[in-house]
Amino acid sequence: MTWKGLHKRPVDAVTRMDVVGVIDALPHKVAADRARTALSAFYSWTIEAGYAEANPTANGASRAKNGSRTRVLSEAELVEVWRACLADDYGAVVKLLVLSGQRRNEMADLAWSEIDEAKRQINLPADRVKNKRPHIVPLSAEAVAILEGHAARWP
């Protein structure tokens, strides 16, 4: 069964066993955890809106182990990603991700005030990074060129 199998059921009739059945049938454990998280957010809304009284995903155990990822893109894959980037803001963010190795939101939410052009670096404040400690990101000449090309659109 997939989530689609639950579509015709009233939202307040979906049980924990229904959810567990779908999640356990998913082939990838990380995908199963993300599916449960998405459904949990939906149920939080249904409860707030008065459509359901309980969240059938509550207290569900994680399927994936909390280990670090080992998969990285190969050089050929990085080249393919780079070439697929358009000359727009999204393409600039993706290229900055490739060049800097930073997290998506660290680059997507980048403010011009965080960029030190003289030192060719980005100064990320503690509240914008996962470990809650200020972080300095050195910038290559290519990264500086990308930023300068989008300076007019950067906040």
C-alpha positions in Angstrom: 0.0 0.0 0.0 1.1 3.6 -0.6 -0.4 6.9 0.6 -2.6 6.8 -2.4 -4.4 3.7 -0.9 -5.4 6.0 2.0 -6.8 8.8 -0.1 -10.5 7.7 -0.1 -10.5 7.2 3.7 -11.7 10.0 6.0 -8.6 11.7 7.5 -9.7 10.8 11.0 -10.0 7.1 10.1 -6.4 6.5 9.2 -4.7 4.5 12.0 -1.2 4.0 13.2 -1.2 0.5 11.6 -2.1 2.1 8.2 0.8 4.5 8.5 3.3 1.8 9.7 2.2 -0.4 6.8 2.9 2.2 4.2 6.2 3.3 5.8 7.5 -0.2 6.2 6.7 -1.0 2.6 8.9 1.8 1.3 12.2 0.5 0.0 14.5 3.2 1.4 14.6 3.9 5.2 15.5 7.6 4.8 12.6 8.0 2.4 10.3 6.3 4.9 11.3 8.7 7.6 10.7 11.7 5.4 7.4 10.3 4.3 6.4 9.9 8.0 7.6 13.5 8.7 5.5 14.9 5.8 2.4 13.0 6.9 3.0 14.2 10.5 3.0 17.8 9.3 -0.2 17.2 7.4 -1.8 15.7 10.5 -0.7 18.6 12.6 -2.6 20.9 10.2 -5.7 18.6 10.3 -5.7 18.7 14.1 -5.4 22.5 14.2 -8.1 22.8 11.6 -10.4 20.5 13.4 -10.5 17.6 10.9 -8.8 15.1 13.1 -8.3 14.6 16.8 -5.1 12.5 16.7 -1.9 12.2 14.7 -1.4 8.5 13.6 2.3 9.2 13.1 2.9 10.4 16.6 5.7 8.6 18.5 6.7 6.5 15.4 10.2 5.2 15.5 12.7 6.3 12.9 13.6 3.7 10.3 17.0 5.1 9.3 20.0 5.1 11.4 21.3 8.6 12.2 24.7 8.1 10.6 26.4 10.5 8.3 26.1 10.2 4.6 28.8 8.5 2.7 27.6 9.2 -0.9 29.2 12.1 -2.7 28.8 13.2 -6.3 31.5 12.0 -8.7 33.4 14.6 -10.8 31.4 13.6 -13.8 28.1 14.1 -11.9 29.3 17.5 -10.7 30.1 18.5 -14.3 26.6 17.4 -15.3 25.0 19.4 -12.5 27.2 22.5 -13.4 26.2 22.4 -17.0 22.5 22.0 -16.2 22.5 25.3 -14.2 20.8 28.1 -15.9 22.1 31.7 -15.7 19.5 32.6 -13.1 19.5 32.9 -9.3 18.8 29.2 -8.8 21.8 28.3 -11.1 24.0 30.7 -9.1 23.0 29.1 -5.8 23.6 25.5 -7.1 27.0 26.6 -8.5 27.9 28.2 -5.1 26.9 24.9 -3.4 29.2 22.9 -5.7 32.1 25.4 -5.1 31.7 25.8 -1.4 30.3 22.5 -0.1 27.9 24.4 2.1 24.3 23.5 2.9 21.5 24.6 0.6 19.9 27.2 2.9 23.3 28.7 3.8 23.8 29.7 0.2 20.1 30.3 -0.7 19.6 32.6 2.2 22.9 34.4 1.8 22.8 38.1 2.4 25.3 40.5 0.9 26.2 41.7 4.4 27.6 38.2 5.1 30.1 38.5 2.2 33.5 40.1 2.9 34.7 41.0 -0.6 38.1 42.2 0.6 38.9 38.9 2.3 37.1 36.8 -0.3 35.0 35.0 2.2 31.5 34.5 3.5 31.0 35.0 7.3 28.0 32.9 8.3 26.6 33.9 11.7 25.9 31.2 14.3 22.1 31.4 13.9 22.4 30.4 10.2 24.6 27.2 10.6 23.7 23.8 11.8 26.3 23.7 14.6 25.3 27.1 15.9 28.8 28.5 15.6 30.0 31.3 13.3 31.5 29.8 10.1 33.9 31.3 7.6 33.7 30.1 4.0 36.6 31.0 1.8 35.6 32.0 -1.8 37.4 30.9 -5.0 37.7 33.3 -7.9 34.9 31.5 -9.6 32.6 31.9 -6.5 33.4 35.6 -6.3 32.5 36.0 -10.0 29.2 34.3 -9.5 28.4 36.5 -6.5 29.4 39.7 -8.4 27.3 38.6 -11.4 24.2 38.4 -9.1 25.0 41.3 -6.7 22.1 43.4 -7.9 19.6 40.7 -7.0 21.2 39.7 -3.7 19.6 41.2 -0.5 
